[in-house]
Amino acid sequence: MKPAILIFAAVAALAEPARIKDLVAIEGARDNQLFGYGLVVGLKGTGDTQLTLFSTQSLANLLSRMGVIINPTQMQVRDLAAVMVTATLPAFAQPGTKIDVTAAAIGDAKSLQGGVLLLTPLKAADGQVYAAAQGPVVTGGFIAGGGGNATVVNHPTVGRTPEGAIVERAPPSIAPGAHFKLQLLHADFITAARIADALNKRYAQKDPVARADNPALISVDVPASFASHTVEFVADLEDLTVESDRPAKVIINERTGTIVAGNGIRISPASIMHGPLTVEIRTKLEVSQPAPLSQGQTTVVPQTVVKAKEEPVKNIILGKGATVEELVRALQAIGSTARDVIAILENLRAAGALEAEIEII
């Protein structure tokens, strides 16, 4: 069996300056998910068949509102597809803002290529309509041919309509007032304390303006100098930089043999010996023919051959302060495969020599 391909990506594990804007979000200012049921028309015979009843029923209801009455069971429309339309409504989006939408077929349509999405109201979890979508659907794939000679590229039953929805109602976002809270995108005690300290050093005059309530939440009081300029205050604090902290972690994908780790992750002094024993068993079937004019029969005789091969022990000694990157490079130098590296890292973690968390995906 061919050895797996090893990809080692070194990611700095040390604290690095980052903008507060990239580390936190204002509490109450969040995205909202929208969805709706719609119809895509103008397909070239790749739409839903009569087996998908709801698409023809939807078309019949649409035509009835325009004064055209028709029985859905008598319709044979292959240029129509029923879709579910989804979108993300950003915080503070105002009426008239355009957002992207995604349309996905829910029937047995083969492709949405070349279709046009009809006017579709998009609702949030509260049942209220916040946007309306309409426009041409752009797919990242296509289907060519037919029958047993069809060729499908990518996923033609899902498409996007760039800026295809217009916001009709502003989302329930909470604008920052005299007091607001910052939510850390990744909860961490050290990072929360550093952000609160940076805000106090920049804006505090007598009393502190920020305090870390917990590793995920920071309370902020707008200083008196920005009392009537809250937006400017938020813009100014988002541009401040702090040293964010992150836990030491090694990510392992056993299916692809990919290892992602920080180049600052340390390994305690250890000695690694790796020398696999390979046992190969082969069975060869040979045909045994009887002698001429004898009463014997032709039979198949299995011939089993057993071979054992033991490779010499490969030894690696890691001194104090060695990193995961140095270990991986040393294992690559002696010809270890990605599977060997993964097994060794897991054993080091079990032995308490690896100062990091291992996450297997």
C-alpha positions in Angstrom: 0.0 0.0 0.0 1.3 3.4 -0.9 2.1 5.6 2.1 -0.2 8.5 2.8 0.8 12.0 1.8 1.9 14.1 4.8 1.1 17.8 4.8 2.5 19.7 7.8 1.3 23.3 8.2 3.1 25.4 10.7 0.7 27.9 12.4 2.2 30.3 14.9 1.0 29.3 18.4 2.5 32.4 20.1 0.3 35.4 20.9 0.2 37.9 18.0 -1.4 41.4 17.9 -4.9 41.4 16.4 -7.5 44.0 16.1 -10.3 43.9 18.6 -12.7 44.1 15.7 -11.5 40.6 14.6 -11.8 39.1 18.1 -15.2 40.4 19.3 -18.8 41.2 18.2 -21.2 43.7 19.8 -23.9 41.9 21.8 -27.2 42.2 20.0 -25.6 43.0 16.6 -25.8 39.6 14.9 -26.7 38.0 11.6 -30.1 36.5 11.0 -31.0 33.5 8.8 -33.8 33.9 6.2 -35.5 31.3 4.1 -38.4 30.9 1.7 -40.1 28.7 -0.8 -39.9 29.7 -4.4 -40.1 28.7 -8.1 -37.3 28.7 -10.7 -38.6 29.0 -14.3 -37.0 29.1 -17.7 -35.2 25.8 -17.4 -34.4 23.8 -20.6 -36.3 20.6 -19.8 -34.3 20.0 -16.6 -37.0 20.9 -14.1 -39.3 18.8 -11.9 -41.3 16.0 -13.3 -45.0 15.2 -12.6 -43.8 13.0 -9.7 -43.1 16.3 -7.8 -46.7 17.4 -7.2 -46.0 20.6 -5.2 -44.2 22.4 -8.0 -47.1 22.1 -10.4 -49.5 23.0 -7.5 -47.5 26.1 -6.7 -47.5 27.1 -10.4 -51.3 26.6 -10.5 -51.8 28.8 -7.4 -49.5 31.5 -8.9 -51.5 31.5 -12.2 -54.8 31.6 -10.4 -53.8 34.9 -8.7 -53.3 36.2 -12.2 -56.7 35.1 -13.4 -55.6 31.8 -15.2 -57.4 28.8 -13.8 -55.9 25.4 -14.6 -55.9 21.9 -13.1 -52.5 21.0 -11.7 -52.9 17.4 -12.7 -53.1 18.4 -16.4 -49.9 20.3 -16.4 -46.7 18.9 -17.9 -44.1 21.5 -17.2 -40.4 20.5 -17.3 -39.0 24.1 -17.3 -40.0 24.7 -13.7 -38.4 23.7 -10.4 -39.4 24.2 -6.8 -36.6 25.5 -4.6 -35.8 26.5 -1.1 -34.2 30.0 -1.0 -31.9 30.9 1.9 -30.0 34.1 2.8 -28.1 35.8 5.6 -29.4 39.1 6.8 -26.5 41.1 8.3 -26.9 43.3 11.4 -28.1 46.8 10.9 -29.2 46.1 7.2 -31.5 48.9 6.1 -34.5 48.6 3.8 -33.2 48.7 0.2 -30.0 46.9 0.9 -29.3 44.0 -1.5 -28.0 40.6 -0.2 -27.1 37.4 -1.9 -29.4 34.4 -1.9 -29.0 30.7 -2.6 -31.6 28.5 -4.3 -31.6 24.7 -3.9 -33.9 22.3 -5.7 -36.2 20.3 -3.4 -37.9 18.2 -6.1 -36.4 15.9 -8.8 -35.0 18.7 -11.0 -31.8 17.8 -12.7 -30.3 21.3 -13.1 -31.1 24.9 -12.3 -28.8 26.2 -15.0 -30.3 29.2 -16.9 -33.3 29.5 -14.6 -34.8 32.7 -13.1 -36.1 32.8 -9.5 -39.6 34.3 -9.2 -40.4 36.8 -6.5 -39.9 34.9 -3.2 -40.6 36.4 0.3 -37.9 35.5 2.8 -38.8 35.0 6.4 -36.9 34.8 9.7 -37.5 32.5 12.7 -40.2 34.9 14.0 -42.3 34.4 10.8 -41.9 38.0 9.6 -40.8 38.8 6.0 -37.5 40.7 6.0 -36.5 40.5 2.3 -37.8 39.5 -1.1 -35.7 37.6 -3.7 -35.9 37.5 -7.5 -33.5 37.2 -10.3 -31.4 34.8 -12.5 -29.8 31.8 -10.8 -26.1 31.2 -11.4 -24.9 27.6 -11.0 -21.4 26.4 -10.5 -22.0 23.2 -12.5 -23.9 21.8 -15.4 -25.3 18.6 -16.8 -24.7 17.5 -20.4 -26.0 14.5 -22.4 -28.8 12.3 -21.4 -29.7 8.7 -20.4 -26.6 6.6 -19.7 -24.3 9.1 -21.4 -24.9 12.1 -19.1 -22.0 14.0 -17.6 -22.5 16.0 -14.4 -20.0 18.7 -13.4 -20.1 20.0 -9.8 -23.6 20.5 -8.3 -26.1 21.9 -10.8 -29.1 21.7 -8.5 -27.9 24.5 -6.3 -27.3 28.1 -7.5 -26.8 31.6 -6.3 -28.4 34.9 -7.1 -25.9 37.7 -6.3 -27.6 40.7 -4.7 -30.9 38.9 -5.6 -32.8 39.9 -2.5 -33.8 43.4 -1.4 -34.2 44.0 2.4 -37.8 45.2 3.1 -37.5 45.4 6.9 -34.5 46.2 9.2 -33.5 43.3 11.5 -34.0 43.6 15.3 -30.4 44.8 15.9 -29.5 46.6 19.2 -27.4 49.7 18.6 -24.7 50.4 21.2 -25.7 52.9 23.8 -24.1 54.3 26.9 -23.4 50.8 28.1 -22.9 47.8 25.8 -21.2 44.4 25.9 -18.6 42.8 23.6 -18.8 39.1 22.9 -15.6 37.2 22.2 -15.8 35.1 19.1 -13.7 32.4 20.9 -14.1 32.5 24.7 -10.7 32.8 26.4 -9.9 34.2 29.9 -6.5 35.6 28.8 -7.8 37.4 25.7 -10.8 38.8 27.6 -8.6 40.2 30.3 -6.2 41.7 27.7 -9.0 43.4 25.8 -10.5 45.0 29.0 -7.0 46.1 30.1 -6.4 47.7 26.6 -9.7 49.6 26.8 -9.0 50.9 30.3 -5.5 52.1 29.3 -6.9 53.9 26.3 -10.1 55.5 27.6 -10.2 55.3 31.4 -9.8 58.6 33.3 -10.8 57.9 36.9 -12.9 54.8 36.8 -12.4 51.9 34.5 -14.6 51.8 31.4 -14.3 48.0 30.7 -14.4 44.8 32.8 -14.3 41.2 31.8 -17.5 39.5 33.1 -16.4 36.1 32.0 -14.2 34.6 29.3 -16.8 35.4 26.6 -18.2 38.7 27.7 -16.8 42.2 28.3 -18.9 45.1 29.7 -18.0 48.5 28.3 -19.2 52.0 29.5 -18.9 54.8 27.0 -16.5 57.4 28.4 -17.7 61.0 28.9 -15.6 62.3 26.0 -17.6 60.0 23.6 -21.0 60.5 25.3 -22.6 61.9 22.1 -20.4 60.0 19.7 -21.0 56.3 20.4 -20.4 55.2 16.8 -17.0 56.9 16.7 -16.2 55.3 20.1 -17.0 51.8 18.8 -15.0 52.5 15.6 -12.0 53.7 17.6 -12.0 50.7 20.0 -12.3 48.2 17.2 -9.1 49.5 15.7 -7.1 48.8 18.9 -4.8 45.8 18.8 -4.2 43.2 21.6 -2.3 40.0 21.8 -4.8 37.2 21.4 -4.2 33.9 23.1 -5.0 30.5 21.7 -4.7 27.0 23.2 -2.0 24.7 21.9 -3.7 22.2 19.6 -2.7 19.6 17.0 -5.3 18.9 14.4 -5.1 15.4 12.7 -7.1 14.2 9.7 -6.4 10.5 9.6 -8.3 10.1 6.2 -6.0 12.4 4.3 -2.9 12.2 6.5 -2.9 15.9 7.2 -1.4 17.4 10.4 -1.9 21.0 11.3 0.0 22.2 14.4 1.7 25.3 15.8 5.4 25.5 15.4 5.7 26.6 19.0 4.1 23.5 20.6 6.7 21.9 22.8 7.5 18.3 23.5 9.1 17.0 26.7 12.4 15.1 26.4 11.5 11.6 25.0 13.1 8.8 23.0 11.1 7.3 20.2 11.8 3.8 18.7 9.9 2.7 15.6 10.6 -0.6 13.8 7.6 -2.3 12.3 7.4 -6.0 11.6 5.9 -6.9 8.3 4.4 -10.4 7.8 3.3 -11.3 4.3 1.2 -14.4 3.5 0.6 -15.4 -0.1 -1.4 -18.2 -1.4 -0.8 -19.5 -4.9 -3.3 -21.9 -6.5 -1.7 -24.6 -8.7 -3.4 -27.2 -10.8 -2.5 -30.9 -10.3 -3.0 -33.0 -13.4 -3.4 -36.9 -13.0 -1.1 -39.2 -15.0 -2.3 -40.3 -18.5 -4.8 -43.1 -18.6 -5.1 -43.0 -14.8 -8.3 -42.8 -12.7 -7.2 -39.6 -11.0 -8.9 -36.2 -11.3 -7.7 -32.8 -11.8 -7.5 -30.8 -8.6 -6.4 -27.4 -7.4 -3.7 -27.4 -4.8 -3.0 -24.2 -2.7 0.6 -23.4 -2.1 1.0 -21.0 0.9 4.2 -19.0 1.3 4.9 -17.0 4.5 7.5 -14.3 4.6 8.4 -12.2 7.6 10.5 -9.0 7.4 11.5 -6.9 10.3 13.0 -3.5 9.6 15.8 -2.2 11.8 14.7 -0.1 14.7 14.6 3.7 13.9 15.5 5.8 16.9 14.8 9.5 17.5 15.9 11.3 20.6 14.2 14.6 21.4 15.9 17.0 23.7 14.5 19.7 25.9 12.5 22.4 24.1 11.9 20.3 20.9 8.8 21.3 18.9 6.2 19.3 17.0 7.6 20.7 13.8 11.1 19.4 14.6 9.6 16.0 15.4 7.7 15.8 12.1 10.7 16.8 10.1 12.9 14.2 11.9 10.3 11.5 11.2 10.1 12.5 7.5 13.9 12.3 7.3 13.8 8.6 8.3 11.0 7.8 5.9 8.0 7.7 8.2 4.6 7.9 6.6 1.8 10.1 7.8 0.2 7.2 9.6 3.4 6.6 11.5 3.6 10.3 12.5 -0.1 10.3 13.7 0.5 7.2 15.8 3.6 8.6 17.4 1.9 11.9 18.2 -1.0 10.1 19.8 1.4 8.0 21.9 3.4 11.1 23.0 0.1 12.7 24.1 -0.8 9.5 26.1 2.6 9.5 27.7 2.2 13.2 28.7 5.2 14.3 26.7 3.1 16.4 24.2 2.1 19.8 25.6 -0.9 20.3 23.4 -4.4 19.0 22.8 -4.9 16.5 19.9 -8.1 16.9 17.9 -8.9 14.2 15.3 -11.3 15.1 12.5 
